[in-house]
């Protein structure tokens, strides 16, 4: 056996070298919560389009990126945050939840903006899976925290926490607390103007981050 081989084996025995899986497990145990943020739509799927021309896919991506920024600079990296997309690309619904599974994430939050034929419809609503399971109570708590933060701090009308059979919730909730946030209605003039204003994006991001913190 060569000296190099003996050194390599010695390092393994001493626990200095780890397999990627073992290392990931070690980091996970140390632990910050792993949060997957899913900016809805993307690429050829614009989602809703506001009366002022803003697109849902762009609004939610900006919010997601601001969440990463504030987690690093204001929350001192309290969470490990991963985005399902970080650019204007379309990711399948299946891949969005698979990322959370691969990361063994603790929380999954899908970000969206609403739209209605009724121009007067407004407010925030947060969805959880309509299938009761192991993570239902945690999902509901997180959902209530998010809608309450947006109502209290940003003045959004609360449309409550609702149940739905959306694929990302159906698949995500099998493994971890999962919610889908509809920030406001791009079909409503006031809310479309609010979300088109770049200065309001950080407030939306902070409201969700603080809600995760309350749910720890």
N, C-alpha and C positions, 0 to 999 in steps of 0.2 A: 504494500500500500504506500502511495506517495505521501510526502509531508502535507501537500495541499489537501489530499483526501482526508487525512487524519484531522486536519484543522477544520474542514467542513463538517465532519461528523461531530467533532467536539462542540462546534457552535450550535448544532441542532440539539445535542444533549443539554447544553447549557441554556437553551431556550432563546438564544439570540436571533436565530433565523426562524422565521415562521412561514407557513404556507399562506397564500393570500386569504384563504377561508378562515384560518385560525387567527390571522391578524385582524380581519374584519370583525370576528366574534369578540376579540379582545377590546377593540375600539367600541363596539356596540355596548359591551358591558360597562364601559366607563362612565357613562352616558348621557349624552345629549339626546333629545328626541330627534328622530329623523323625520323630516316633514317633506312630503312631495306636494309641490304646488303645480297645478295643471291649468295653464292658460288655455281656455277653450278655443276650438276652431284653429285657424291658421292656414296659410297657403291659399289654395283655391277656394277654401271655405271661409268666407268672411264673417259668418255668423250674422247677427242683426246689423242693419245699417241705420244710423240715426237720421233724424230729419235735417240735421246740419251736415250730413255726409260722413260723420265719423263711423268707423267700423269696430264692431265688438272685438274682433281678433286683436286689433291694435291696442285698444283700451286695456284689456285684461293682461296682455303681455307686458305693458308698461307697469301695471300694478304688481305683477309677479316679480319683475326686475327690481322694483323699489323695495319689495319685501326682502329680497336678498341683500340689497344695499343697507337697509336699516337694521337687519339682523347683524350684519358685520360691524356697522358703525355706531349704532345706538344700543343694541341689545348685547353687545360684546360676544357675538356668535353663540347666543344661547341655544340655538337650534342648528342642526345640519339640514340645510334646505337644498332640495334638488328640484329643478324645473323639468317638466315633461317636454318642453320646447323652449329654446332661448332665442329663436329667430322666427321669421314668418314662414314656417313650414307646417304642413299638415301631417299630424301623427294620428294613427288609427286609435279608436277608443280602446281597443284591446291592448295596444302597446302602452297606453297611458297607465293602465292599472298593472300591467306586467312590470313596469319600472318600480312601482311601489313594492311589488312582491320580491323582485330581485334585490332591492335595497333593504328588505326586511323593515320597511318604514313603520313609523308609529302613528302617523296621521296623513290623510290624503284630502286635499282641498282643491276642488275644481272651480275655477273662476269664470264667470259669465256676466253678460248684461242682458236685460230683458227687452221684450218688444211686444206690443199689442196693437190691435186694430183700433182700440180706444185710446185716443191721444191723452186722455185724462188719467189713465192708469199710471201709477207711480209707486215708488217705494222699493225696499229691499225684501227679498224673501230668500230663505235658505232651505235647501232640501236634504233629507236623509232617506236612506233606502226604506221602501215600504215592507221589506222582509225583515222581520224581527230576528235578531241574532245576538251573538256574544258581545258585539261592539255597539249595539243600538243605543244604550244609555249614554255612552261616551260621545257618540255622534250627535245625539240630541243636545247634550250639554254644550258641545262646541258650537252647534248651530245657533242655539239661543244666545250664547255669548257674542257671536258675530253679529246677529241681527240687533241685539241690544246696543252694542258698541256703535254701530252705524246710526241707529236711531238717536241715541243719547249724545254722541260726540259730533256727528255730522248732520243731524237734523233730518235724516231720511225717515219717511213713514215706514213703520214696520208692517209687513204683510204676513208676518209669522213664520213659523217653522212648519214645513210641509213634507208629506211623504210622496215618494215617486219611485218609478221603476227604471230610472235612467241607467244605462249600461255601466257607466263608471261607478255608480253607487252600488248597483247590484253586485258587480264583481269586486269592487274595492272593499265593501263592508264585510265580505267573507273573512278578511284577514286583519282589518284595522278600522279605527274610527274614520268615517268618510262623509264629507259634506259637499254639496254643490251650492255655490253662492251666486245669486242673481243680484248684482249691485244696484241696478235701477233700470228704468225704461228709456231706451234710446229713442223711442217713439214719443216720449214726453218732452216737450220743449225745454222745460227747466232742467230736467235731469240730463238731457243730451248736452245742453250748454255746460252744465257742471262737469260732466265727464270729458268734455272737449278741452277744458281748461287744464293745462299741464300742471299748474300749481295745486290742483286738487288730487292728483294721482297719489302723492305721498300720504295724504290723509286716509285714503282708501286702504293703502298698504299697511299703514300703522294700525288701523282699526282691526284688521285681521290678525296681525302679529300679536297685538295685545290680547286678543281673544284666545289665541293659542296659549299664551302665557297663563291666562286665567284658568285654562283647562288642564294645566300640568298636574 
